[in-house]
Amino acid sequence: MIIKDARFLSSNNKFDKLPKDNMPEYAFIGRSNVGKSSLINTLVQRNGLAKTSATPGKTISINHFVVNNQWYLVDLPGYGYAKRSKKSREEWRSMLSNYISRRRNLICTFVLVDARIEPQDSDIGFMEWLGENEVPFCIVFTKADKLSKSALEINVEAYKKRLLQDWEELPPVFVTSSETKLGREELLDYIEQQNKELDQYLKTNGL
């Protein structure tokens, strides 16, 4: 996929204020400081398009970007920030649950995890919640450039092994680096293929 245009559209914390659900949508989410903004900027090749909050975990909003005037890229607020208040955590859960369960054009949620660290309960728990609610998602390992190739392979396989303790099969897995652009083409190709399949489905069913 060639990115010709990417622009910020809106930032909302109310479901009824979100953009019209007239294009396929792909959401990105992960623990605070997982490198989500950097990955989004790398994907669309627009430095500074997705911005990191000055206070991690403080902003509770859904940020929409339009890519190639064909699909939405959604930056969801990070989770797992230790200093977030109980009220803030409850607001996050409510908003996220509402968004994921009601957003009809949400095609896939990309769950970002830091390739350098062992599986975290917050990541595993969130993936389990997505699975239980039959929400399609992919696992995206970030910061792959911070490890040697052998260490990276060991960490990724250990993570898969941990998940397979409770899962019969794994969702699609991507390994990325915002520094080296590793995985960029694979992620964009995946999104492009999903868009093509959706378009074919709509045409076949006369929608």
C-alpha positions, 0 to 999 in steps of 0.5 A, a space after each residue: 500500500 502506498 500512503 498518498 495522504 494522511 490527516 488528523 480528523 478528530 479527537 473525541 471521548 463521546 461515542 456519538 461524536 465520532 466520525 461517520 462509520 462510512 469507511 473501514 477502521 483500524 484501531 491501535 492500542 497498547 500500554 503507555 510508552 509502548 511506542 504507539 505514536 511512533 509506529 502510527 507516524 512511521 506507518 503513514 510517513 508523517 512525522 508528528 501526525 500522532 502526538 504523545 501526551 505530555 502526561 502519559 495516561 492522562 488523555 482519554 480520547 479517541 483520535 481519528 486519522 483519515 488515510 488515502 481518503 479510504 480508511 480510518 486509522 484510530 489512535 486509542 488511549 494507552 492503558 497500564 499507566 500506574 498513576 492513572 486514577 481509579 476514576 480515569 481507569 473506569 472512564 477508559 474501560 467504559 469508553 473503550 468497551 462502548 467503542 469496540 462493541 458498537 463501532 460497526 466499521 471497526 475491522 481490526 484492533 492492533 494490540 501493541 506490546 513491547 518486544 523487550 519485556 515479558 508478557 504483562 497481565 494488562 496486555 493478556 487480559 485485554 487480549 482475552 477480553 477481545 477474544 471473549 467478545 469476538 473482536 478481531 485483533 492482531 498482536 504487534 510487537 514494537 521496538 524490535 530494534 532494541 534487541 538482537 535478532 536472537 533475543 527478539 526471536 526468543 522473546 516473541 516465541 516466549 510470548 506466543 508460548 504464554 498465549 497458547 497456554 490459554 488459546 487454541 490458536 494465535 491471531 496474526 502477529 507482526 514484529 515492528 520497529 519505528 526506527 528501522 521501519 521493520 514490519 511497516 509494509 507487512 502491516 499496510 499489506 494486511 490492512 490493504 488485504 482487509 479492505 479488498 476483502 470488505 469491498 468484495 463482500 459488499 459488492 457480492 452482497 449488493 451493499 
